Amino acid sequence: ELLEQDLNASHLIKSDFVMINEKLAAHYGIQDVVGTQIRRVPLPVGCPRGGFITQASILKITSNGTTTSPIPRGAFVMERLLGEPPEPPPANVSAIEPDVLGATTIREQLAKHRDHAVCASCHQRIDPPGFALEAFDVIGGFRTRYRSIGDGDPAERGSIDPMISIGFKLGQPVDSTGVLTDGRIFENIQSYQSLMASDSKRLLTNLATQLAIYATGKAVLFSDRPFVDDIVARTENQNGGVRTLLHELIVSPLFTKNIDLHPSSIQESTSIQGWKASRGLKSTLEASTSRKESQHILMSSTLAPLDAPGTKKVSLETQPVPLKEYEFDDEHLMKWRVIGLFTPDRINSFRMVLEQIPEVRLQSIDFEHAEATMQIASGSDLFRNANAEQITERLNNQVGQLSSSLFSLKPVGDIPHDKLERIDFKIIGLDCQACSLAVHDILVNVDGVVHATASFHDSTAVAWVDPQKTNRMMLEELLRQRGVTLP
């Protein structure tokens, strides 16, 4: 609903509607909802719901099934929604167990806990959202009093479990008030939601960060913060919608590997301009703003055709002229094994990476052996006075940065390829690129495997191994242990 309606990120914390069906409506105490279909339902006046933090699913997973605690719920809000994960607890401080007899409340126990100087600073941040969510029990039902198996008043029968006998009493009243670190006071869950939802930029920033981690598979670093700030600023200028945020993320350098594809982008950060100038990519990158073809390594809109079906060796002599002219000669012709080149469609992806490194010229790729032959501009600043080992290291650094470590290079090795043993595997369920990558990663990390490929096109994997170090039986056993299904 947030995506389809492009709703503001404040709806993560507070909204005037919920997504429910009949059973959830009964759980929430909302009338006149019939049927199993999840649909958008306006909140009745005074209903303590709305947003993610009051969803029964969230409240259930942040309790232990028997009792609740402000600590895991507060930590969830801090880490997942506000982007401020708390520090882990000190090793010498014991955990707090709720008093199920109802003699003391969790708030009273935490008050003593916070007397510990080491604990106080973190609990000032964790406890407030946790206190606000104490208004809900272990399965997300609203409550005004805790349950007790000791002293207390008789409990009323609820609407969820009319046939189950009641084995508890109503104990101490729930106190869902609190004070934020900046001194603002909230009196209940609704007022806490209002305070937190007012800071939509904070919510947008965290959501942008979480989406970037999900989309790129890597952490957002300190150096990436200007890109996140730019994404959030662009989104806020367009009313702060979640779908808008997603669109801004996927056209930002944070996602496109430092290549700005935003059609309305005119000014760019100094770091991006410097990166473009240093690589001599200005004209290429300006052309890319037409968005005819993404430069992201996994998002190329078209794949260059192979020379012919079944071709093992692909000639690349028709490669475009490098962005900057260097002198090349056959004396500096070198060959590397390309780790990550495990399916034919990656030939084009690898070539796109090398086209951004003007100091090398790709001559050919032997896909069967995953070997690439390249000419090196020995007089360039990148390779001047470098030996073979240094050339490999420097080129690897460039390839790793431009492909986010999707590809890497290593020398062909001391063992000639014809001395290696080839082992073929037929794999059940190998039907997508992600599966190919997973199987490839398993194999290439085995001692004795020189190289491997895994193709989802024909559900096969191949490993070239040093027979002195490993064999078929060992590899099959390893694959099965890692969850790969073999015939």
Salt bridges, closest charged atoms under 4 A:
GLU1 OE2 - ARG40 NH1 2.96
GLU84 OE2 - ARG202 NH2 2.85
ASP127 OD2 - ARG114 NH1 2.77
ASP127 OD1 - HIS123 ND1 2.97
GLU134 OE1 - ARG143 NH2 3.53
ASP153 OD2 - ARG145 NH2 2.80
ASP175 OD2 - ARG107 NE 3.39
ASP182 OD2 - ARG184 NE 2.87
ASP230 OD2 - ARG234 NE 3.02
GLU248 OE1 - ARG234 NE 3.97
GLU248 OE1 - HIS262 NE2 3.07
GLU268 OE2 - LYS276 NZ 2.43
ASP329 OD1 - HIS332 ND1 2.86
GLU359 OE1 - ARG279 NH2 3.41
ASP366 OD2 - HIS369 ND1 3.23
GLU368 OE2 - ARG422 NH1 3.50
GLU371 OE2 - ARG337 NH2 3.08
ASP381 OD1 - ARG384 NH1 2.76
ASP424 OD2 - ARG422 NH2 3.10
ASP441 OD1 - HIS440 ND1 3.33
GLU476 OE2 - ARG472 NH1 3.46
GLU476 OE1 - ARG480 NH1 3.94
